[in-house]
Amino acid sequence: MSRFLIYIAMSLDGYIADASGSVDWLKGDGSEPDALGTYASFSEGIDTIILGRKTYDQIVNDLSPDVWPYVGKKTYVLSHSKSADREEVSFTNQPIQELAEDLKAQAKKDIWICGGANLINQFLEEGLVDQLCVTIVPVILGNGIPLFDEGIDTHLLQLVSTETYNGFTDLVYKVR
């Protein structure tokens, strides 16, 4: 059965983007510049991606304007404004619980709740997240967009694994 996974990087002080929304600080410490990390193996295990509209816009306008980075994976963008669907990308304003049920019925692999923070927090609060992989980036930003909302409900986790490479530390937790 498909699981809902969070796979995201954050600064040591808990931010997923700086105050301007930029993620250009997502770099290792240079100690292992050839280390591949865990993204490739993570990506092989998913066939569906869920994005918020701001994250989608950042990907297509700033991070990868010329090439869609998730070829071969069905992507759903949660948005209040309707846009024309593209190949492999569908825009929806479906309620999260309803979308989750539909995707679980369709997906053959796991489902990635890619971001942003608002979307991740909504899935957590609805009890839909099965596992989190949070990559700690070797940087302290001081301010920015936090991964978790202030006042979010308590969510108990169980550490499944850790991995370090090029100054990054992946922490993988199962939601209990």
N, C-alpha and C positions, 0 to 999 in steps of 0.2 A: 504494500500500500504506500502511496506517495506521502511524503512528509513535507511540512512547511519549514523551510530553513532560512535563517538569517546568516548572511556572510558579508561582513562589513569591516572596514578599517576605521580606527579612531585614534586620536592622539592620546598620549598617556593621561592627560587630564580630561578625557571623555568627549572630545569634539570630533564630529565627522566632516566638518568643513570649517574654514576660518570665518571671521566675521563678515567677509564679503561673499561667502559661499564657495570660495575657491578650495580646490583639493590639490593644488600644486605642491604641497608639502608631503604628499604620500611617497616618500622615498626612504629607502633603507639607510643604514649608517655607513655603507661602503665596505663593511668587513667581509662580505661574501657577495660581490657584485654579480656573480654568475649563478647564484642560487635561484632556482625556479619558484620556490614557494609552493603553496597548496592550491592556488586558483585552478590550475589545469585539471587536477584530479577532481576538485569540487565541481567544476563545469561539466565534466563527463557524466556526473550523477544527476544532472538536472535536465529537464526538457521544457520547463515553463518558468517564466520570469514575471514578477509583478513589480511595476514601477509606479511611483507618484508622478504627477505631471511635471513638477519642477526638476526632478531627477532626469526624466526623459528629455526635457528641453536642454538641460545641461549636457547630456550625452550628445545629442544631435547638433547642438550649436557650438559647444566648446571642446568637449573631450574627444569626440570622434565624428566631426562633421561630414567627412567624406565616405566613411565606411561604417555600416551598422555592426557593432562589435558582438552581437549575439545571434549571428547567422545559425540557422538550424534549430533555434529555440523559439517557441511561441511566447510572445510578450504581450502582457496586458498592462495598459496604462490607466490608472484610476484618475479620472478628471471630471470636474463639474462642467467643463466646456467640451462639447463634442468636436472631434476632429475626424477627418477622413482616415479610415483604416489604411494601413500599408501592408505590404507583404510581411507576414510574420508578426505584425504589430496591430493590436486591436485596442481601441479606446472605449472605456466603459465608465458608467457612473453607478454600476450595480452595487448594492449594499455588500459590505465585506463578507458577512456570513454566507450570503447567497453565492457570491463569486467563489468563495472557498469551497463550498459544496460542489459547484459546477466543475471547478478545476480538479478537485480530488477525483471526480468521476472520470475525467478525461485524461489526466496525466498518466504516463507510463513510468516516469521517473519522478524524482523529487521536484519540489516547487521552490524557487528562490524568491524571497521577499527582499528585493534588492535595495529599496529605499525610496525616498528619504526617511528621515527620522519620524516624521508625522505618520507615515504609512506603517513603519515598523511598530511604533507605539500603539497604533490602532489594532494591529494584528495581535500584539501581546495582550492588550486589554480585553480582546475578544476570546482569549485562550486558544488561539489558533497556531501558535508557534511551537514546533516540536524540538528544534535545536538551534543554537546560536553558535556561530564561529565569529569571534571578535578578534581582529588582528590589531594588536597594539603597535602603533608606529612610534619610532624613537624620536618624538618631538613633544614639547609642551607648547600649546598655542596661547594659553591665557584667556582666550574667549573665542566664541564662534557658535556654531550650531551643535548643541549637545545631542548625543545619541539617544538618551532617555529623558523624557519629560520630567520636570520637577513635579513631585506628587504622584508619580505613577504607582499603581498598586504593587505590592510585594509579589515577586515571582521567584519561587524556589528553583534552584538549578543544581545539576549534578555534573561535576567536571568529568568529561569523557577523555580528553587528550590535550596535550600541549605540543607545540612545535616551534622552534626558533630558527631563523635564517635571516642573514643580512641585517640584523638588529631588530627585525620584526618578531613578535611573539603571537602565535595563534592560540587562542583559548577556545576550546570547543566544549559547549555545555549542552546537556539534554535538559529540557524543561521537565521538572518533576510534577 
